[in-house]
Amino acid sequence: MKSKNLLAAGRVPLFTWFLCGEPLSDCPSRAHLYCYRSEANDLALRLARQYTGHQDVVVLDHAYHGHLSSLIDISPYKFRYLDGQKEWVHVAPLPDTYRGPYREDHPNPAVAYANEVKRVVSNAQEKGRKIAAFFVESLPSVGGQIIPPAGYFSQVAEHIHRAGGVFVADEIQVGFGRVGKHFWAFQLQGEDFVPDIVTMGKSIGNGHPIACVATTQAVSRAFEATGVEYFNTFGGSPVSCAVGLAVLDVLEKERLQAHATCVGSFLMELLRQQKAKHPIIGDVRGVGLFIGVDLVQDEATRMPATQEADYVVTRLKENYILLSADGPGRNILKFKPPMCFSLDNAQLVVTKLDAILTDMEEKVRSCETLRLQRCSVKHPPEETHPTQILY
Ligand SMILES: Cc1ncc(COP(=O)(O)O)c(C=O)c1O
């Protein structure tokens, strides 16, 4: 009885928030709470398969959806280095308008990239495969802080629905107001776009292990119809639900969504100034507190500056600033700080970044001078090798 009361104290309000809270009110109508984010994506996969009666999944290149075996299989970021691609997994190109096949000068990159998904689906169908789901991070992160062009998701959803599949939006990194303008990152795609399944994690518990899957009545009922209940010892624990509710309170009371817009815009502006100053910065892209700085060897070719990115990350770490570099070329500096990140924090990180890049450029310049001096003097052959960059 006591535990029932505890459940009522935590789980029900949190469910109610997801089902009736503004951001998801028109969309999924059932929510399930779990311990780990990977569990949420694994359940999304089961829900999609049960509902559609199909097995196959379309994912974006370089995606990551979690550490369970089922999710490694749909994460090119991981399976490329492990067992490889399973026959039931189909990979579409990242909708990357900076380095992908359709760039900022393309008249309609949303349609062009969605057509790539259509092509991948058709190829799979020609082999007799049936699509259960399209899994996508609403903003691909390990893919390189990609901002898919607006309208891409609805176009993709049309192709996936036509193939009998469902659209799964993984909001595990990017949900809960991080993008500032909206509570959910998929809303950047247009107010009329609604995924069939949304998975949430990380920020929902601010470090505490809690995750959630929200979906439609129809998908949820198809799962229930199996008669096999979903059982998870710690799923929906009242303690975790209390944490989830506390996080929602703080988000609301401290107006952290608006804060993400304000600090994010300031950070973007500072980083754009850095782009004008340092040729190694090829692109600065982002929304709210989800920003990528794309380091390039050459502005024209946009070749990833992988070693340089690694060097910058290490130097920042020496300054007690933790950033990582990701993307297929491991050259995109990823900014996704805690939501309490302040204007001062933004100024500090950019000042440090500026100092590191300036120092790097000076080292490269002195190496070039050294190389020129060496070339003008006749040296024995073993000394004429190009000087190594000193970092
Ligand atoms: C987009 C995305 N989905 C799923 C996961 C899996 O979350 P967890 O490691 O908490 O299971 C992660 C973790 O980094 C993630 O970034």
The ligand as an SDF file (V2000), in Angstrom:
LIG
                    3D

 16 16  0  0  0  0  0  0  0  0999 V2000
   21.7370    9.7280  -28.5950 C   0  0  0  0  0  0  0  0  0  0  0  0
   21.9560    8.6870  -27.5530 C   0  0  0  0  0  0  0  0  0  0  0  0
   21.0780    7.6690  -27.4510 N   0  0  0  0  0  0  0  0  0  0  0  0
   21.2410    6.7230  -26.5120 C   0  0  0  0  0  0  0  0  0  0  0  0
   22.2900    6.7500  -25.6120 C   0  0  0  0  0  0  0  0  0  0  0  0
   22.4250    5.6710  -24.5660 C   0  0  0  0  0  0  0  0  0  0  0  0
   22.3240    6.1560  -23.2620 O   0  0  0  0  0  0  0  0  0  0  0  0
   22.8910    5.3250  -22.0100 P   0  0  0  0  0  0  0  0  0  0  0  0
   24.3620    5.2250  -22.1810 O   0  0  0  0  0  0  0  0  0  0  0  0
   22.5180    6.1260  -20.8150 O   0  0  0  0  0  0  0  0  0  0  0  0
   22.2330    3.9970  -22.0220 O   0  0  0  0  0  0  0  0  0  0  0  0
   23.2190    7.7920  -25.6850 C   0  0  0  0  0  0  0  0  0  0  0  0
   24.3750    7.8600  -24.7610 C   0  0  0  0  0  0  0  0  0  0  0  0
   25.3260    8.5740  -24.9410 O   0  0  0  0  0  0  0  0  0  0  0  0
   23.0480    8.7880  -26.6800 C   0  0  0  0  0  0  0  0  0  0  0  0
   23.9000    9.8120  -26.7900 O   0  0  0  0  0  0  0  0  0  0  0  0
  1  2  1  0
  2  3  1  0
  2 15  2  0
  3  4  2  0
  4  5  1  0
  5  6  1  0
  5 12  2  0
  6  7  1  0
  7  8  1  0
  8  9  2  0
  8 10  1  0
  8 11  1  0
 12 13  1  0
 12 15  1  0
 13 14  2  0
 15 16  1  0
M  END
$$$$
